[in-house]
Amino acid sequence: MKAGVIGAGAWGTALAQLLAADGQEVRLWAREPDVVDAINRDHVNPLYLPGVPLSASIVSTDAMADMADREMLLVVSPAQHLRSVVAQAPAGVPLVLCSKGIEAGTSLLMSEVAAQAQPTSPIAVLSGPTFAAEVARGLPTAITLACADGDLAARIAQRIARPAFRPYLSDDVIGAEIGGAVKNVLAIACGVTEGAGLGLNARAALISRGFAEMTRFGLARGARVETLAGLSGLGDLVLTCSSTNSRNFSLGKGLGEGRPAAELLANRRTVAEGAFTAPVLRAAARAAGVEMPVTEAVCALLEDVAPLAQVIDALLARPLRPE
């Protein structure tokens, strides 16, 4: 399958590098002309993935029309921009959605947004525990590839699989997406424990209770438990809640250190998706009658409606209950 990647951030560039490993040409669409030039001229992306030499088989472009002959497009644009980007993509081409989030204003998952923006395009979701730099360097990685069409999923899997990159197939698209979206919010909470010096016990508690929140919300939206307990749910949660390589964890760490959210989010070139997903997730959970206290706490910190100590005390003072 002739492949293209829409979005030349760190993850999009890493996926292009993965796809180009067998020497096939990969088209990589970027908004920034300087990124296009650097990739084509110097085979590097110093803005988003510095220090990683890129394959000469990657051809970058800022013209979406250059994607018209692709047989598969990996979409890696920020979640809140996915609708407008997908609307520009060629119609009917299978879309592999690699963005993690919930659309503000609609509470739609990325697959639902893409289905509205490009109703003739088959849709798959790629999600799981992946730091871009590790994938680009060929370090071992396993992910979930979710698609309702089993034959299409098998073809995509054959194209993206590598000795150190192993896709596991699923038909639970909703579950794969919810895991990826919710874990970004929970990673902010775990970063707070690091920044505030609350210890590893607190982080472990947040991961486990956060996973319970993810599961409750996922089941309310039609996800399957085994998907949420897999790579795209629990696996991604463990990774992003454990390292400052995660933009969301780093954001939470800053909040835990007492820095205001506005300062931490200002002038960021890369996106901490959890900051945008948190209020949307809170609204969707409330509408569905799903209790998500960790998500509520993250929103309180992002919106600066309560000091850190008060938010922590409120979580610890919740009524005792069965696990």
N, C-alpha and C positions, 0 to 999 in steps of 0.2 A: 504494500500500500504506500503510495506517495504521500509523505507526511508533511504537515505544516504545524507551526506552533504560533499561536496568537498571544503575544505578551512576552517581552524580553527582560522581565525582572530576573531575580536570581533563580526562581523555580522554573520559569519558562526557558531560560538559557540552559539550565541543567538538563531539562527534558530534551531540548534540541541536541545537546551533546550526547545524550543517551541514544537518541534515534539515529544520530549520524555515526555511531560507533562501527557500523558495518559498511561504511563508505557511501551509503545512499545519500543523495542530496536532500537536505531538510531546509525548508523555508521558515524563517523566523521573522515575524512581523513585530516591529517596534514603533512606538510613537515618536521617540526622540531621534532626529537625524544624526546626532553625534554618536548614539549607540549603534545605529546602522553602520555608520562609517567605520567605527572601531572594530566591529565584528567582521566586516568584509575586508578591511585593509590589514588589520593587525591580528585578527582571530582571537580577540579578547573582548570581554565586556567589563571594563574597569569600573563602570558606574555601579553595577549590581552584583557582579560575580568576579571580583578582582583576584588575581593570582592563579586563575585557572585557564590554561591554554585551550582554545577551542578548535574543534575539527575544521579543516578547510572545506568540508562538505556542507557546512552551515552557511546558507546564503540569506542575509538579512535584507529586509525591505520595509519601507513605511507606506507602501501602497497595498491596500487590501485586495485589489484586483489581481495581484500576483499570486494570490492563494486560490484562484479559480480552478486550477488543474489538479489540486490536491484531492486525494481520496480519503483523507482523514485529517481533522484539525483538532489539535489539543488547545483548549482555551484556558489561558492562565492570567486573565485580566483580574484586577481587584473586584470583589464580589459586587460592590455597589455600582460598578461600571459595566458589569457583564451584559446587561440588557442592551445598552447602546452599542457595545462592541459586537455582540453576536448579530445584531440587526444588520451590521455592515458586511458580515461574512457571506460567502457564496451559499446560495440556498441548496438544500438537498444533500450536502456533504456531512457525513457522520461527525458529530461533535463530541469530543472527550473532554468533559468539564473537570478542570483541575483547581478551580477556585473554591474556597471554603467560606461559606457565610449564608446569611438570610437577608433577603432584600428589604431595605427600609421602606415603609409605606404600604407594602403588600404582604409581608411575612412569608413570601414565597421562597422555596429552596431554589438553588441554581438551576436544577433540571426543569423546574416549573417555569422559571423565567425564560430559559432558553427555548422551551416548547412554545411559549407565546411569541418570542422574538423571531424564531425560525421554525415554524410549524411543520415544514417538510423535512427537516434534518433529524435523522436518528440520533439518539443521545445515550452516552455512557458517562460514567463518573469514575475518576481516578482519585483515590484518597488513601491516606495511611501515614505511618510515621516516617517522614522524609525531610531531612535537612538538605537543602539544595547542594551545598558544597560537597557533601559526602557522595551524593548521587553523581555529580559531575566528575568526581575523582574515581568513580568506579567501586566505591565501598559497598559491601553487601547490604541490600535493601529488599524488603518485601512490602507489597501494597495490595489494596483491594481494587479490583476493576469490576464495577457494577454496571449491568446493562440488562434490560428486559429481553433483548434479542440475543439468545445464546450463540447463534452462528456469528453475529457481528462481534460479540465479546471475544470469541475464540480467534477471529481474524486480527482483532486489535492486539490481543495478548501475544500472538505470534510475532507481531511487528515490534512490540516494545520490550519483550522479554530478552534478557541478557543473562550470562552466567551469574552475575552479581545483582541482578534486578529481577525479582520474581513476583509476577502478578498472580493473585488468587481471585478466581471468578466468583461473582455473586449476581443474583437477579434482584437484590434488595437495594434499589437505587436510593430510596428514602433513608434507609438506615445508614448507608455509607455517607450520605450528605449530612445527616444530623450529627453523626459522630464528629466529622470534621469541623462543623460550625460550632458546636457546643464546647469542644475541647479548647478552642481559642479563648473563650471567656474564662474557663476554669484555669487555664494557664496564667492568666492575669492574677487570679486569686493566689495561685501557688507562688508566683513571683513576689506578691505582697509578703508572704511568710518569710521569704528570703531577705527582702529589704528591711523588714521590721525585726529580723532576728528572732523569729518565733520558734525556730527549731525544726528538725526533721519529723518529729512526731506530728506537728501541726500540718506539715506538707502532706504526709501520708494520709492523715485524716481527711484533708481537703480532696485529695485525689479519689479516695474511696467514696466519700459522700458526694463529691461532684459526679462521679460515675453513676451513683444512684439517681441524681438529678437528670443526667443524660438519658438514662434508661427510662425514667418516668415520661420525660418529654418525647422520646423516640417512640415509645409504645403508643402514646396519645396520637402521634402523627402516622402510625401504621408501620413503623419499623419492626424488625425482628430482633429478639434479644441476642441471638447468636452473632448478628452483624455488629451490634453495639459492643459486644464482648470481643470482637475481632480486631484486625489491624486498623480499620478505619475509625474505630471507636476507642476502646481501651488502649490499643497499641499506640495510637497517635496521642492520646491523653498522657500516657506515661512519658513519651518523648518530650513533648512540649512543656510539661510541668517540671522538667528536671534540668533544664539547661538555659543559660543566657544566650545560646544560639537562637533560641526562640524569641521573636520580636514581641510576642505577647507576654512571655515570662519576663523579659527585660522591662517592658512597660510596667508590669506589676511590681517589679523590684523597685523601680523609681517611685511608685506610689507608696510602697512600704517604707521607703526612706524619707517620706514626707514631702516629696516634690509634687506640685499640682499637676493634674492631668493636662491642663491647657499647655503648660510648659513642655511636658514630655511629648505631646503630640504635635507641637508646632514645628514646622520646617522639616518634618520627616519625609525623606524621599521614599522610603519603604513603608508599607502599610502594616500596622498591627490590626488585623481584621477583627480581633475580639472586641476592640473599642467600639466598632460600628455595629457588631452583632449583638453586644450585650443588651442595649435598650430594646432592640427588635425582639430578641429572644424573651426578654422579660414580658413584653406586651403579649407575645404569642402564648407564653406559658400561662399568664393570667387569664387570657381569653379561653384557654383550654381547661382551666381549673387545675393546673399542674403547679405544685409547690416547688420553687427553686430558690431556696434561701441564699446559696452561694452566689448565684447570678444576681439576686437583688443586692447583695453586699457589694459586688463589683460595680454595679450601676451607681450605688451611693458614692463610691469613691471617685468614679469617673465624672460624676456630676457635681462632686464636691458639696454634697448636701449634709454630710456629717463627717467629723474628724475620724481618723483611722481608729483610735482607741475605742470610740463609741461604736463603730461598725463591728469591730472584733468582739466587744462586750455583748452586743446584740446577738451575734451568732452563738456565743458560748452560753448565753442565758436562755436559749430556746428550751421549750419543755422537753423533759426526758421522754423517750419513746422507743418502741421496739425497732431493731434494725431491720 
